[in-house]
Amino acid sequence: MIGEPVNDKRCPVCGGALGLGEATIPYVLQNDTVVVVKHVPAEVCGDCHETFTLGKVTDHLVAMLRQLKELHSEVSVVSYREYELA
Protein backbone atom coordinates (compact mmCIF):
# COMPACT_ATOMS: atom_id res chain seq x y z
CA MET A 1 0.00 0.00 0.00
CA ILE A 2 1.09 3.52 -0.70
CA GLY A 3 0.18 6.70 1.14
CA GLU A 4 -0.55 7.83 4.67
CA PRO A 5 -1.09 5.22 7.37
CA VAL A 6 -4.76 4.75 8.17
CA ASN A 7 -5.96 5.16 11.75
CA ASP A 8 -8.00 2.00 12.18
CA LYS A 9 -8.80 2.45 15.87
CA ARG A 10 -12.49 1.85 16.43
CA CYS A 11 -14.82 2.85 19.22
CA PRO A 12 -15.74 -0.18 21.35
CA VAL A 13 -19.18 1.37 21.97
CA CYS A 14 -20.41 2.03 18.42
CA GLY A 15 -17.58 1.07 16.04
CA GLY A 16 -16.96 4.64 14.87
CA ALA A 17 -13.47 5.97 14.12
CA LEU A 18 -11.45 7.30 17.04
CA GLY A 19 -9.43 10.48 16.71
CA LEU A 20 -7.22 12.50 19.02
CA GLY A 21 -8.92 15.37 20.79
CA GLU A 22 -9.84 16.82 24.14
CA ALA A 23 -12.71 16.00 26.44
CA THR A 24 -14.51 17.38 29.47
CA ILE A 25 -15.03 14.50 31.90
CA PRO A 26 -17.25 14.58 35.01
CA TYR A 27 -16.52 12.39 38.04
CA VAL A 28 -18.58 11.70 41.15
CA LEU A 29 -16.36 10.65 44.05
CA GLN A 30 -17.35 8.42 46.97
CA ASN A 31 -18.08 11.39 49.22
CA ASP A 32 -20.58 12.77 46.63
CA THR A 33 -18.06 15.36 45.49
CA VAL A 34 -18.46 16.28 41.82
CA VAL A 35 -15.28 17.01 39.87
CA VAL A 36 -15.32 18.20 36.25
CA VAL A 37 -11.97 18.02 34.45
CA LYS A 38 -11.73 20.08 31.24
CA HIS A 39 -9.21 19.83 28.40
CA VAL A 40 -8.35 16.15 28.98
CA PRO A 41 -6.30 14.65 26.11
CA ALA A 42 -8.35 11.72 24.83
CA GLU A 43 -9.31 9.59 21.89
CA VAL A 44 -12.80 10.72 20.88
CA CYS A 45 -15.28 8.79 18.75
CA GLY A 46 -16.33 10.73 15.69
CA ASP A 47 -19.80 9.16 15.78
CA CYS A 48 -21.01 8.79 19.39
CA HIS A 49 -18.44 11.18 20.97
CA GLU A 50 -17.49 8.68 23.69
CA THR A 51 -14.05 9.48 25.12
CA PHE A 52 -11.18 7.19 26.04
CA THR A 53 -8.02 8.20 27.89
CA LEU A 54 -4.64 6.56 27.53
CA GLY A 55 -2.79 5.04 30.51
CA LYS A 56 -0.51 8.01 31.23
CA VAL A 57 -3.44 10.42 31.17
CA THR A 58 -5.55 8.10 33.32
CA ASP A 59 -2.75 7.87 35.90
CA HIS A 60 -2.53 11.66 36.02
CA LEU A 61 -6.33 11.95 36.41
CA VAL A 62 -6.31 9.52 39.34
CA ALA A 63 -3.59 11.57 41.07
CA MET A 64 -5.59 14.76 40.47
CA LEU A 65 -8.78 13.23 41.85
CA ARG A 66 -7.00 12.02 44.98
CA GLN A 67 -5.75 15.55 45.68
CA LEU A 68 -9.11 17.16 44.93
CA LYS A 69 -10.91 14.70 47.21
CA GLU A 70 -8.91 16.15 50.12
CA LEU A 71 -10.40 19.62 49.51
CA HIS A 72 -13.81 18.48 50.79
CA SER A 73 -15.45 20.68 48.17
CA GLU A 74 -18.90 19.79 46.83
CA VAL A 75 -18.07 20.79 43.23
CA SER A 76 -14.71 21.41 41.56
CA VAL A 77 -14.05 22.38 37.95
CA VAL A 78 -10.39 22.12 36.93
CA SER A 79 -8.35 22.21 33.75
CA TYR A 80 -6.17 19.19 33.02
CA ARG A 81 -3.67 21.47 31.26
CA GLU A 82 -3.21 23.78 34.25
CA TYR A 83 -3.02 20.91 36.71
CA GLU A 84 -0.42 19.21 34.51
CA LEU A 85 1.84 22.27 34.77
CA ALA A 86 1.64 22.44 38.56
DRENTORKOL-3810 file (N, C-alpha, C; in nm, 4 decimals):
REM DRENTORKOL-3810
@n.u->0.0831; n.v->-0.1181; n.w->0.0000; ca.u->0.0000; ca.v->0.0000; ca.w->0.0000; c.u->0.0874; c.v->0.1242; c.w->0.0000
@n.u->0.0365; n.v->0.2263; n.w->-0.0615; ca.u->0.1092; ca.v->0.3518; ca.w->-0.0704; c.u->0.0233; c.v->0.4620; c.w->-0.0087
@n.u->0.0904; n.v->0.5569; n.w->0.0584; ca.u->0.0177; ca.v->0.6697; ca.w->0.1141; c.u->0.0293; c.v->0.6765; c.w->0.2644
@n.u->-0.0558; n.v->0.7605; n.w->0.3239; ca.u->-0.0551; ca.v->0.7829; ca.w->0.4671; c.u->-0.1100; c.v->0.6609; c.w->0.5403
@n.u->-0.0532; n.v->0.6314; n.w->0.6584; ca.u->-0.1094; ca.v->0.5219; ca.w->0.7369; c.u->-0.2522; c.v->0.5552; c.w->0.7796
@n.u->-0.3361; n.v->0.4563; n.w->0.7817; ca.u->-0.4756; ca.v->0.4748; ca.w->0.8175; c.u->-0.4937; c.v->0.4465; c.w->0.9658
@n.u->-0.5646; n.v->0.5373; n.w->1.0350; ca.u->-0.5958; ca.v->0.5159; ca.w->1.1751; c.u->-0.7154; c.v->0.4222; c.w->1.1797
@n.u->-0.6909; n.v->0.2982; n.w->1.2181; ca.u->-0.7997; ca.v->0.2002; ca.w->1.2181; c.u->-0.8541; c.v->0.1730; c.w->1.3577
@n.u->-0.8251; n.v->0.2620; n.w->1.4534; ca.u->-0.8801; ca.v->0.2450; ca.w->1.5872; c.u->-1.0302; c.v->0.2689; c.w->1.5815
@n.u->-1.1034; n.v->0.1782; n.w->1.6440; ca.u->-1.2489; ca.v->0.1853; ca.w->1.6429; c.u->-1.3048; c.v->0.1979; c.w->1.7839
@n.u->-1.4139; n.v->0.2668; n.w->1.7953; ca.u->-1.4825; ca.v->0.2848; ca.w->1.9217; c.u->-1.5435; c.v->0.1511; c.w->1.9656
@n.u->-1.5148; n.v->0.1070; n.w->2.0879; ca.u->-1.5743; ca.v->-0.0180; ca.w->2.1351; c.u->-1.7242; c.v->-0.0059; c.w->2.1630
@n.u->-1.7756; n.v->0.1161; n.w->2.1693; ca.u->-1.9179; ca.v->0.1368; ca.w->2.1967; c.u->-2.0005; c.v->0.1255; c.w->2.0688
@n.u->-1.9591; n.v->0.1988; n.w->1.9629; ca.u->-2.0414; ca.v->0.2030; ca.w->1.8416; c.u->-1.9690; c.v->0.1594; c.w->1.7146
@n.u->-1.8349; n.v->0.1456; n.w->1.7222; ca.u->-1.7585; ca.v->0.1066; ca.w->1.6040; c.u->-1.7105; c.v->0.2225; c.w->1.5192
@n.u->-1.7401; n.v->0.3467; n.w->1.5604; ca.u->-1.6959; ca.v->0.4644; ca.w->1.4867; c.u->-1.5448; c.v->0.4830; c.w->1.4971
@n.u->-1.4915; n.v->0.5699; n.w->1.4130; ca.u->-1.3475; ca.v->0.5969; ca.w->1.4122; c.u->-1.3093; c.v->0.6848; c.w->1.5303
@n.u->-1.1968; n.v->0.6497; n.w->1.5943; ca.u->-1.1445; ca.v->0.7297; ca.w->1.7044; c.u->-1.0407; c.v->0.8272; c.w->1.6527
@n.u->-1.0424; n.v->0.9476; n.w->1.7051; ca.u->-0.9430; ca.v->1.0477; ca.w->1.6707; c.u->-0.8942; c.v->1.1172; c.w->1.7963
@n.u->-0.7764; n.v->1.1778; n.w->1.7867; ca.u->-0.7218; ca.v->1.2497; ca.w->1.9020; c.u->-0.7963; c.v->1.3801; c.w->1.9213
@n.u->-0.8216; n.v->1.4136; n.w->2.0474; ca.u->-0.8918; ca.v->1.5369; ca.w->2.0786; c.u->-0.8834; c.v->1.5660; c.w->2.2268
@n.u->-0.9750; n.v->1.6487; n.w->2.2730; ca.u->-0.9844; ca.v->1.6824; ca.w->2.4140; c.u->-1.1267; c.v->1.6577; c.w->2.4602
@n.u->-1.1395; n.v->1.6293; n.w->2.5892; ca.u->-1.2713; ca.v->1.6004; ca.w->2.6441; c.u->-1.2896; c.v->1.6735; c.w->2.7768
@n.u->-1.4139; n.v->1.6912; n.w->2.8141; ca.u->-1.4512; ca.v->1.7375; ca.w->2.9472; c.u->-1.5164; c.v->1.6178; c.w->3.0142
@n.u->-1.4580; n.v->1.5740; n.w->3.1269; ca.u->-1.5029; ca.v->1.4505; ca.w->3.1903; c.u->-1.5492; c.v->1.4785; c.w->3.3330
@n.u->-1.6754; n.v->1.4428; n.w->3.3637; ca.u->-1.7247; ca.v->1.4579; ca.w->3.5010; c.u->-1.6982; c.v->1.3314; c.w->3.5829
@n.u->-1.6713; n.v->1.3498; n.w->3.7100; ca.u->-1.6516; ca.v->1.2388; ca.w->3.8035; c.u->-1.7341; c.v->1.2660; c.w->3.9278
@n.u->-1.7919; n.v->1.1608; n.w->3.9857; ca.u->-1.8580; ca.v->1.1700; ca.w->4.1153; c.u->-1.7796; c.v->1.0794; c.w->4.2090
@n.u->-1.7187; n.v->1.1398; n.w->4.3119; ca.u->-1.6355; ca.v->1.0648; ca.w->4.4051; c.u->-1.7211; c.v->1.0027; c.w->4.5151
@n.u->-1.6611; n.v->0.9152; n.w->4.5930; ca.u->-1.7348; ca.v->0.8423; ca.w->4.6966; c.u->-1.8045; c.v->0.9338; c.w->4.7965
@n.u->-1.7479; n.v->1.0480; n.w->4.8241; ca.u->-1.8085; ca.v->1.1391; ca.w->4.9220; c.u->-1.9068; c.v->1.2361; c.w->4.8565
@n.u->-1.9611; n.v->1.1979; n.w->4.7399; ca.u->-2.0580; ca.v->1.2769; ca.w->4.6628; c.u->-2.0016; c.v->1.4087; c.w->4.6110
@n.u->-1.8708; n.v->1.4205; n.w->4.6089; ca.u->-1.8065; ca.v->1.5357; ca.w->4.5487; c.u->-1.8105; c.v->1.5203; c.w->4.3969
@n.u->-1.8440; n.v->1.6282; n.w->4.3280; ca.u->-1.8458; ca.v->1.6283; ca.w->4.1825; c.u->-1.7226; c.v->1.7034; c.w->4.1333
@n.u->-1.6460; n.v->1.6385; n.w->4.0455; ca.u->-1.5278; ca.v->1.7008; ca.w->3.9867; c.u->-1.5433; c.v->1.6964; c.w->3.8350
@n.u->-1.5283; n.v->1.8115; n.w->3.7707; ca.u->-1.5320; ca.v->1.8198; ca.w->3.6252; c.u->-1.3918; c.v->1.8588; c.w->3.5793
@n.u->-1.3321; n.v->1.7749; n.w->3.4952; ca.u->-1.1974; ca.v->1.8015; ca.w->3.4446; c.u->-1.2094; c.v->1.8369; c.w->3.2962
@n.u->-1.1667; n.v->1.9584; n.w->3.2628; ca.u->-1.1734; ca.v->2.0081; ca.w->3.1244; c.u->-1.0383; c.v->1.9897; c.w->3.0555
@n.u->-1.0405; n.v->1.9878; n.w->2.9239; ca.u->-0.9208; ca.v->1.9833; ca.w->2.8399; c.u->-0.8381; c.v->1.8561; c.w->2.8609
@n.u->-0.9049; n.v->1.7423; n.w->2.8780; ca.u->-0.8352; ca.v->1.6149; ca.w->2.8979; c.u->-0.7972; c.v->1.5575; c.w->2.7612
@n.u->-0.6680; n.v->1.5285; n.w->2.7368; ca.u->-0.6301; ca.v->1.4646; ca.w->2.6112; c.u->-0.6951; c.v->1.3263; c.w->2.6044
@n.u->-0.7614; n.v->1.2980; n.w->2.4932; ca.u->-0.8346; ca.v->1.1722; ca.w->2.4826; c.u->-0.8505; c.v->1.1315; c.w->2.3370
@n.u->-0.8845; n.v->1.0051; n.w->2.3193; ca.u->-0.9306; ca.v->0.9587; ca.w->2.1891; c.u->-1.0821; c.v->0.9740; c.w->2.1926
@n.u->-1.1379; n.v->1.0396; n.w->2.0908; ca.u->-1.2800; ca.v->1.0716; ca.w->2.0881; c.u->-1.3431; c.v->1.0067; c.w->1.9656
@n.u->-1.4569; n.v->0.9417; n.w->1.9861; ca.u->-1.5276; ca.v->0.8786; ca.w->1.8753; c.u->-1.5934; c.v->0.9866; c.w->1.7902
@n.u->-1.5735; n.v->0.9777; n.w->1.6606; ca.u->-1.6329; ca.v->1.0734; ca.w->1.5686; c.u->-1.7828; c.v->1.0565; c.w->1.5536
@n.u->-1.8365; n.v->0.9411; n.w->1.5917; ca.u->-1.9800; ca.v->0.9158; ca.w->1.5775; c.u->-2.0577; c.v->0.9400; c.w->1.7072
@n.u->-2.0232; n.v->0.8693; n.w->1.8137; ca.u->-2.1008; ca.v->0.8792; ca.w->1.9389; c.u->-2.0378; c.v->0.9740; c.w->2.0406
@n.u->-1.9164; n.v->1.0227; n.w->2.0122; ca.u->-1.8440; ca.v->1.1183; ca.w->2.0966; c.u->-1.8027; c.v->1.0628; c.w->2.2327
@n.u->-1.8020; n.v->0.9309; n.w->2.2468; ca.u->-1.7494; ca.v->0.8678; ca.w->2.3686; c.u->-1.5999; c.v->0.8975; c.w->2.3752
@n.u->-1.5466; n.v->0.9156; n.w->2.4956; ca.u->-1.4050; ca.v->0.9482; ca.w->2.5117; c.u->-1.3307; c.v->0.8360; c.w->2.5825
@n.u->-1.2039; n.v->0.8207; n.w->2.5458; ca.u->-1.1180; ca.v->0.7188; ca.w->2.6040; c.u->-0.9820; c.v->0.7815; c.w->2.6311
@n.u->-0.9318; n.v->0.7648; n.w->2.7545; ca.u->-0.8017; ca.v->0.8204; ca.w->2.7889; c.u->-0.6964; c.v->0.7104; c.w->2.7875
@n.u->-0.5757; n.v->0.7488; n.w->2.7538; ca.u->-0.4635; ca.v->0.6558; ca.w->2.7528; c.u->-0.4089; c.v->0.6399; c.w->2.8943
@n.u->-0.3293; n.v->0.5377; n.w->2.9176; ca.u->-0.2789; ca.v->0.5039; ca.w->3.0506; c.u->-0.2130; c.v->0.6179; c.w->3.1243
@n.u->-0.1229; n.v->0.6907; n.w->3.0579; ca.u->-0.0512; ca.v->0.8009; ca.w->3.1229; c.u->-0.1486; c.v->0.9094; c.w->3.1677
@n.u->-0.2446; n.v->0.9398; n.w->3.0836; ca.u->-0.3440; ca.v->1.0420; ca.w->3.1167; c.u->-0.4327; c.v->0.9930; c.w->3.2313
@n.u->-0.4722; n.v->0.8672; n.w->3.2261; ca.u->-0.5551; ca.v->0.8099; ca.w->3.3323; c.u->-0.4826; c.v->0.8142; c.w->3.4664
@n.u->-0.3549; n.v->0.7801; n.w->3.4665; ca.u->-0.2751; ca.v->0.7867; ca.w->3.5898; c.u->-0.2729; c.v->0.9282; c.w->3.6464
@n.u->-0.2561; n.v->1.0256; n.w->3.5585; ca.u->-0.2533; ca.v->1.1662; ca.w->3.6016; c.u->-0.3899; c.v->1.2079; c.w->3.6573
@n.u->-0.4986; n.v->1.1631; n.w->3.5925; ca.u->-0.6326; ca.v->1.1953; ca.w->3.6407; c.u->-0.6573; c.v->1.1372; c.w->3.7797
@n.u->-0.6139; n.v->1.0150; n.w->3.8026; ca.u->-0.6311; ca.v->0.9515; ca.w->3.9335; c.u->-0.5575; c.v->1.0326; c.w->4.0409
@n.u->-0.4360; n.v->1.0754; n.w->4.0113; ca.u->-0.3594; ca.v->1.1567; ca.w->4.1072; c.u->-0.4309; c.v->1.2890; c.w->4.1346
@n.u->-0.4847; n.v->1.3519; n.w->4.0303; ca.u->-0.5591; ca.v->1.4761; ca.w->4.0466; c.u->-0.6810; c.v->1.4554; c.w->4.1354
@n.u->-0.7558; n.v->1.3494; n.w->4.1098; ca.u->-0.8778; ca.v->1.3234; ca.w->4.1850; c.u->-0.8487; c.v->1.2953; c.w->4.3321
@n.u->-0.7390; n.v->1.2276; n.w->4.3584; ca.u->-0.6998; ca.v->1.2022; ca.w->4.4979; c.u->-0.6732; c.v->1.3331; c.w->4.5718
@n.u->-0.6036; n.v->1.4252; n.w->4.5044; ca.u->-0.5752; ca.v->1.5550; ca.w->4.5675; c.u->-0.7031; c.v->1.6359; c.w->4.5856
@n.u->-0.7886; n.v->1.6365; n.w->4.4861; ca.u->-0.9112; ca.v->1.7155; ca.w->4.4927; c.u->-1.0084; c.v->1.6611; c.w->4.5963
@n.u->-1.0046; n.v->1.5314; n.w->4.6198; ca.u->-1.0912; ca.v->1.4704; ca.w->4.7213; c.u->-1.0603; c.v->1.5277; c.w->4.8594
@n.u->-0.9337; n.v->1.5614; n.w->4.8820; ca.u->-0.8910; ca.v->1.6146; ca.w->5.0118; c.u->-0.9418; c.v->1.7569; c.w->5.0370
@n.u->-0.9897; n.v->1.8252; n.w->4.9346; ca.u->-1.0398; ca.v->1.9618; ca.w->4.9514; c.u->-1.1756; c.v->1.9665; c.w->5.0209
@n.u->-1.2474; n.v->1.8561; n.w->5.0200; ca.u->-1.3807; ca.v->1.8476; ca.w->5.0792; c.u->-1.4748; c.v->1.9521; c.w->5.0190
@n.u->-1.4594; n.v->1.9757; n.w->4.8912; ca.u->-1.5449; ca.v->2.0675; ca.w->4.8174; c.u->-1.6610; c.v->1.9879; c.w->4.7574
@n.u->-1.7773; n.v->2.0501; n.w->4.7444; ca.u->-1.8902; ca.v->1.9793; ca.w->4.6829; c.u->-1.8740; c.v->1.9697; c.w->4.5326
@n.u->-1.8240; n.v->2.0764; n.w->4.4683; ca.u->-1.8067; ca.v->2.0786; ca.w->4.3232; c.u->-1.6743; c.v->2.1460; c.w->4.2910
@n.u->-1.5965; n.v->2.0820; n.w->4.2039; ca.u->-1.4714; ca.v->2.1415; ca.w->4.1559; c.u->-1.4677; c.v->2.1316; c.w->4.0041
@n.u->-1.4255; n.v->2.2389; n.w->3.9393; ca.u->-1.4048; ca.v->2.2385; ca.w->3.7945; c.u->-1.2596; c.v->2.2777; c.w->3.7730
@n.u->-1.1821; n.v->2.1875; n.w->3.7118; ca.u->-1.0394; ca.v->2.2119; ca.w->3.6927; c.u->-1.0010; c.v->2.1848; c.w->3.5484
@n.u->-0.8904; n.v->2.2434; n.w->3.5087; ca.u->-0.8355; ca.v->2.2213; ca.w->3.3753; c.u->-0.7200; c.v->2.1230; c.w->3.3856
@n.u->-0.7244; n.v->2.0179; n.w->3.3057; ca.u->-0.6167; ca.v->1.9190; ca.w->3.3024; c.u->-0.4853; c.v->1.9870; c.w->3.2673
@n.u->-0.4888; n.v->2.0790; n.w->3.1721; ca.u->-0.3670; ca.v->2.1474; ca.w->3.1263; c.u->-0.2999; c.v->2.2230; c.w->3.2405
@n.u->-0.3771; n.v->2.2982; n.w->3.3164; ca.u->-0.3211; ca.v->2.3777; ca.w->3.4253; c.u->-0.2727; c.v->2.2902; c.w->3.5377
@n.u->-0.3434; n.v->2.1840; n.w->3.5652; ca.u->-0.3023; ca.v->2.0911; ca.w->3.6712; c.u->-0.1749; c.v->2.0189; c.w->3.6324
@n.u->-0.1597; n.v->1.9910; n.w->3.5023; ca.u->-0.0420; ca.v->1.9212; ca.w->3.4509; c.u->0.0843; c.v->2.0054; c.w->3.4703
@n.u->0.0700; n.v->2.1369; n.w->3.4637; ca.u->0.1841; ca.v->2.2267; ca.w->3.4767; c.u->0.2274; c.v->2.2441; c.w->3.6213
@n.u->0.1347; n.v->2.2203; n.w->3.7134; ca.u->0.1642; ca.v->2.2435; ca.w->3.8557; c.u->0.2584; c.v->2.1404; c.w->3.9125
END
